[in-house]
Amino acid sequence: MSPVKRLSDQEVAERLGKLPGWSAAGGRLVRTAKFASFEDAIAFMARSAFEAARLDHHPDWSNSYRTVRIELTTHEAGGLSDLDFELASRMNRIMSAFDLQ
């Protein structure tokens, strides 16, 4: 298994332009989403957990009532990698099924 490649600052900036709702801070992709209900927030997290498991790439995240805060980074790469952007993209697709506040 080859090591995961860390993306350059330029690569991160280019990819962020194609990833609505996300920002980069401290070597992490970050997004906060407020859902219409607690149930929607938990449903989003459950669906996202399956995608994370498929990628074998797991988010640092928290839930407070209707709000989910997500941070993605690739520890093995010491920053952001393709895996972070792939999971963020999948999470955006899942979020599109919900009414965000």
Contacts in CASP RR format, 6 or more apart in sequence:
PFRMAT RR
TARGET T0000
AUTHOR 0000-0000-0000
METHOD contacts of the structure
MODEL  1
MSPVKRLSDQEVAERLGKLPGWSAAGGRLVRTAKFASFEDAIAFMARSAF
EAARLDHHPDWSNSYRTVRIELTTHEAGGLSDLDFELASRMNRIMSAFDL
Q
3 76 0 8 1.000
3 77 0 8 1.000
4 74 0 8 1.000
4 76 0 8 1.000
4 77 0 8 1.000
4 81 0 8 1.000
4 82 0 8 1.000
4 83 0 8 1.000
5 77 0 8 1.000
5 81 0 8 1.000
5 82 0 8 1.000
6 74 0 8 1.000
6 77 0 8 1.000
6 78 0 8 1.000
6 79 0 8 1.000
6 80 0 8 1.000
6 81 0 8 1.000
7 15 0 8 1.000
7 77 0 8 1.000
7 79 0 8 1.000
7 80 0 8 1.000
7 81 0 8 1.000
7 82 0 8 1.000
7 85 0 8 1.000
12 24 0 8 1.000
12 80 0 8 1.000
13 24 0 8 1.000
15 85 0 8 1.000
16 22 0 8 1.000
16 23 0 8 1.000
16 24 0 8 1.000
19 29 0 8 1.000
19 85 0 8 1.000
19 88 0 8 1.000
19 89 0 8 1.000
19 92 0 8 1.000
20 92 0 8 1.000
21 31 0 8 1.000
21 92 0 8 1.000
22 29 0 8 1.000
22 30 0 8 1.000
22 31 0 8 1.000
22 88 0 8 1.000
22 92 0 8 1.000
23 29 0 8 1.000
23 30 0 8 1.000
23 31 0 8 1.000
24 30 0 8 1.000
24 80 0 8 1.000
27 73 0 8 1.000
27 78 0 8 1.000
27 79 0 8 1.000
27 80 0 8 1.000
28 60 0 8 1.000
28 71 0 8 1.000
28 72 0 8 1.000
28 73 0 8 1.000
28 79 0 8 1.000
28 80 0 8 1.000
28 84 0 8 1.000
29 70 0 8 1.000
29 71 0 8 1.000
29 72 0 8 1.000
29 73 0 8 1.000
29 80 0 8 1.000
29 84 0 8 1.000
29 85 0 8 1.000
29 88 0 8 1.000
30 69 0 8 1.000
30 70 0 8 1.000
30 71 0 8 1.000
30 72 0 8 1.000
31 69 0 8 1.000
31 70 0 8 1.000
31 88 0 8 1.000
31 91 0 8 1.000
32 67 0 8 1.000
32 68 0 8 1.000
32 69 0 8 1.000
32 70 0 8 1.000
33 41 0 8 1.000
33 44 0 8 1.000
33 67 0 8 1.000
33 68 0 8 1.000
33 70 0 8 1.000
33 95 0 8 1.000
33 100 0 8 1.000
34 66 0 8 1.000
34 67 0 8 1.000
34 100 0 8 1.000
34 101 0 8 1.000
35 41 0 8 1.000
35 44 0 8 1.000
35 66 0 8 1.000
35 67 0 8 1.000
35 68 0 8 1.000
35 98 0 8 1.000
35 99 0 8 1.000
35 100 0 8 1.000
35 101 0 8 1.000
36 66 0 8 1.000
36 98 0 8 1.000
36 99 0 8 1.000
36 100 0 8 1.000
36 101 0 8 1.000
37 66 0 8 1.000
38 65 0 8 1.000
38 66 0 8 1.000
40 66 0 8 1.000
40 98 0 8 1.000
40 99 0 8 1.000
41 63 0 8 1.000
41 65 0 8 1.000
41 66 0 8 1.000
41 67 0 8 1.000
41 68 0 8 1.000
42 63 0 8 1.000
43 98 0 8 1.000
44 68 0 8 1.000
44 91 0 8 1.000
44 94 0 8 1.000
44 95 0 8 1.000
44 98 0 8 1.000
45 61 0 8 1.000
45 63 0 8 1.000
45 68 0 8 1.000
47 94 0 8 1.000
48 59 0 8 1.000
48 87 0 8 1.000
48 90 0 8 1.000
48 91 0 8 1.000
48 94 0 8 1.000
51 87 0 8 1.000
51 90 0 8 1.000
51 91 0 8 1.000
51 94 0 8 1.000
52 58 0 8 1.000
52 59 0 8 1.000
52 87 0 8 1.000
55 83 0 8 1.000
55 86 0 8 1.000
55 87 0 8 1.000
55 90 0 8 1.000
57 72 0 8 1.000
57 74 0 8 1.000
57 83 0 8 1.000
57 84 0 8 1.000
57 86 0 8 1.000
57 87 0 8 1.000
59 70 0 8 1.000
59 71 0 8 1.000
59 72 0 8 1.000
59 87 0 8 1.000
59 91 0 8 1.000
60 70 0 8 1.000
60 71 0 8 1.000
60 72 0 8 1.000
60 73 0 8 1.000
61 68 0 8 1.000
61 69 0 8 1.000
61 70 0 8 1.000
61 71 0 8 1.000
62 68 0 8 1.000
62 69 0 8 1.000
63 69 0 8 1.000
66 101 0 8 1.000
70 88 0 8 1.000
70 91 0 8 1.000
72 80 0 8 1.000
72 84 0 8 1.000
72 87 0 8 1.000
72 88 0 8 1.000
73 79 0 8 1.000
73 80 0 8 1.000
73 84 0 8 1.000
74 80 0 8 1.000
74 81 0 8 1.000
74 83 0 8 1.000
74 84 0 8 1.000
END
